[in-house]
Amino acid sequence: FVVNLFYPAHQTSVSVRMRRPQYNFIMSKTNITIAILTVIWIAVQRGKGKDGYSSASASTKQPHRRISKYKPSRLENKMMKVSRSELHYDTDMINECDLFRNESRTDFYKEFQEYASNLDRYASAIRKFLAEVEDVRHLPKNMREKVCKSMDEAMYGAFRPKEHLSFTNNGGFVEPLLPPMRHPRMCETDTDKRFKYLMTINYLVHDFGKICRNLGPSSRTVFFDLGASLKFHGWRESPALQLVKLYNRFGFKFDHYYAFDYTFIEPDWVYGKLPDELIHSYHWYKVPVEASPTSKQNPWKSILEKFNENDFVVIKLDIDTASIELPLAHQLRQDMYSSIVDQFYFEHHVRMKDMTANFSSM
């Protein structure tokens, strides 16, 4: 699955053991015929994606092959080869924005600037996009690829994906793991610009064309929101609701939205804040999540296990309690969960110099 580290942002993937069916045959004439027909049937099934349509497309995700490999972008790969001391990562308070501001810090300053400009073009294209369909799952086969290709245009119009973006074979192209782990424009020296980009999620890159091709008519769409407060830094809309609206704009509607938040909020207020498109699918749990694998309040154990590889599952984890968050994140690496989850947004906390003005208590 794709992992997006959420403030900071990170994409990686988890290798999942390939499951191959095993067949044994007694070789009589009858059984040889059965064996041949079985092999043909297996070959046909392996040429089908989630939608059940026969396809030769290499980008179609096949339920029995949930092995996810990660290929970093060219710039991310360069970053990984530079020593921690050269990047000043061996200090107690990391100064990541200096990589964008100071041309003498690295040999790839211009590539940082180019990526930021490409990201601006991508965000603009995403804002303008509106799918011509209500739900891509209901598209007939002859219309599916046309709609999916229209989703590709926003990404390919802004990036040269194979150079600028990282890649997972299940999730497609994603934003590379680069400092400052938020939108790079938050490193601007202009105070107004910094504030504008400080809390935005527009640095996240989604391969919507790939997601479109992976969904089938029987796929269930599920969003897990752990830390689901609708009160987000005052007047701002919560990142989870921003993501839901983004997916909706591309024709991905969520059948189920599981919201966990321990802080008490009046139910009437919550109901009033919910967008209309979530009223029918919103499940609200006013209990704290627990990391124990056997606990009823572990959402992976109690809910996630009820879904399967054919479904589209999105998880956002941000409960500001590392002792619970990190175990839950690591549990998703297990085969039984990693084969189900498609997108994972996670807020991992680090000490960063450029954030101290906004979080002085830290």
C-alpha positions, -999 to 999 in steps of 0.1 A, spaced: 0 0 0 10 36 -3 20 54 29 17 92 30 34 106 61 10 135 70 29 166 83 54 153 74 46 135 42 62 102 32 55 75 6 68 41 10 55 6 5 55 -27 22 64 -60 5 37 -86 8 43 -123 3 29 -134 -30 2 -160 -26 2 -186 -54 -24 -214 -55 -10 -249 -55 -24 -277 -76 -17 -314 -77 -31 -337 -104 -32 -375 -110 -22 -378 -146 -49 -398 -163 -63 -387 -197 -93 -372 -180 -72 -354 -154 -47 -341 -181 -77 -325 -198 -89 -310 -165 -54 -298 -158 -51 -280 -191 -85 -264 -187 -76 -254 -151 -43 -238 -163 -63 -219 -189 -88 -207 -163 -60 -195 -140 -43 -176 -169 -76 -159 -176 -82 -150 -140 -47 -135 -137 -55 -113 -166 -84 -97 -147 -83 -68 -124 -106 -57 -96 -133 -47 -121 -135 -83 -134 -128 -71 -169 -101 -90 -189 -72 -67 -194 -35 -68 -205 -28 -35 -188 2 -38 -165 -12 -11 -143 -43 -31 -133 -40 -42 -97 -47 -79 -93 -60 -92 -59 -37 -122 -58 -5 -101 -64 -4 -76 -35 34 -73 -36 42 -36 -35 76 -23 -46 89 12 -41 110 32 -64 122 66 -52 122 96 -75 155 108 -89 157 137 -64 147 115 -34 174 90 -45 200 117 -45 189 128 -10 192 93 4 228 91 -8 239 123 10 253 118 45 232 129 75 259 153 87 261 170 53 224 177 54 227 187 91 204 159 101 227 149 130 216 179 150 188 180 177 168 205 157 167 199 119 168 229 96 152 214 65 140 246 48 176 257 44 179 231 16 153 251 -4 166 286 5 204 281 4 218 273 -30 252 264 -16 238 237 7 235 209 -19 242 202 -56 205 198 -63 191 231 -52 177 238 -87 159 204 -87 142 214 -54 130 246 -70 118 227 -101 99 202 -80 82 230 -61 71 247 -94 58 214 -108 38 209 -76 22 243 -80 11 233 -115 -2 200 -103 -22 216 -74 -38 240 -99 -48 212 -122 -63 192 -94 -84 222 -82 -98 226 -117 -106 189 -122 -141 176 -119 -150 141 -129 -179 137 -154 -193 107 -135 -208 104 -100 -190 71 -92 -164 54 -114 -174 20 -102 -206 23 -121 -190 30 -154 -195 5 -183 -163 -11 -195 -162 9 -228 -162 42 -208 -138 33 -180 -105 39 -197 -115 72 -212 -124 86 -177 -92 71 -161 -71 87 -188 -87 121 -181 -75 117 -145 -39 111 -157 -37 145 -174 -34 165 -142 -3 145 -131 13 141 -165 7 178 -173 27 189 -143 54 162 -139 76 139 -158 64 112 -134 93 87 -140 118 114 -130 99 137 -106 78 112 -86 83 81 -66 65 49 -76 47 19 -61 34 -8 -84 1 -10 -65 -5 26 -58 11 42 -88 30 75 -87 33 94 -54 52 125 -41 88 118 -32 100 118 4 117 153 5 122 179 31 105 198 47 79 170 49 52 195 41 46 218 12 80 232 2 64 267 -2 62 268 36 99 276 34 93 309 18 107 339 37 75 359 31 54 354 62 21 354 44 32 328 20 46 306 48 12 308 66 -7 299 34 13 267 28 19 257 64 -12 236 69 -21 227 33 -22 191 20 -17 202 -16 18 187 -16 3 152 -17 3 136 -51 -23 109 -60 -23 87 -90 -60 89 -96 -58 72 -130 -43 42 -113 -69 42 -85 -96 45 -112 -83 14 -130 -81 -6 -98 -117 -1 -87 -143 -25 -99 -181 -26 -97 -180 -47 -65 -152 -28 -47 -162 -13 -14 -147 21 -6 -138 27 30 -122 56 49 -108 52 85 -103 85 103 -84 79 136 -83 113 154 -115 124 137 -121 158 153 -140 182 130 -125 211 150 -92 216 132 -71 246 142 -101 268 146 -118 277 113 -99 252 91 -115 222 75 -100 189 88 -75 173 65 -96 141 64 -126 160 51 -104 177 25 -93 143 13 -128 130 11 -139 159 -10 -108 155 -32 -116 118 -38 -153 127 -45 -142 152 -71 -125 124 -90 -156 101 -88 -145 80 -57 -174 79 -32 -170 63 2 -195 37 13 -182 37 48 -164 63 69 -152 51 103 -145 81 126 -127 76 160 -123 105 183 -122 104 221 -128 141 227 -164 148 236 -183 170 211 -220 175 210 -236 152 184 -258 179 170 -227 200 162 -210 171 145 -240 163 124 -243 199 114 -207 200 102 -208 168 82 -209 173 44 -240 159 27 -220 132 9 -209 116 42 -242 115 61 -252 81 48 -218 65 54 -205 81 87 -199 58 116 -189 78 147 -171 60 176 -166 81 207 -141 58 223 -103 58 223 -85 35 199 -62 9 214 -31 -7 200 -35 -41 216 -40 -66 187 -68 -84 206 -87 -53 218 -122 -46 206 -111 -9 203 -83 -18 179 -100 -7 145 -78 -31 125 -91 -61 145 -127 -50 149 -133 -35 114 -105 -36 89 -104 -74 89 -139 -74 75 -127 -60 42 -106 -76 15 -81 -69 -14 -109 -60 -38 -119 -30 -17 -104 5 -18 -93 13 18 -79 46 30 -66 52 65 -57 85 82 -39 81 116 -34 112 137 -42 109 174 -11 127 188 -2 98 211 29 80 199 25 51 222 -6 41 204 0 55 169 33 38 162 22 3 172 -10 7 150 12 19 121 35 -11 125 6 -35 126 -4 -24 91 28 -40 79 14 -74 86 4 -93 55 -32 -96 66 -36 -58 67 -11 -46 41 -29 -66 15 -61 -46 22 -49 -10 27 -44 12 -4 -36 46 10 -22 55 45 -19 90 58 1 93 90 13 123 110 47 114 123 63 140 147 98 152 144 117 183 157 121 209 129 136 243 134 112 260 109 82 248 129 92 262 163 76 296 157 42 278 152 46 253 180 67 271 206 57 248 234 75 219 216 
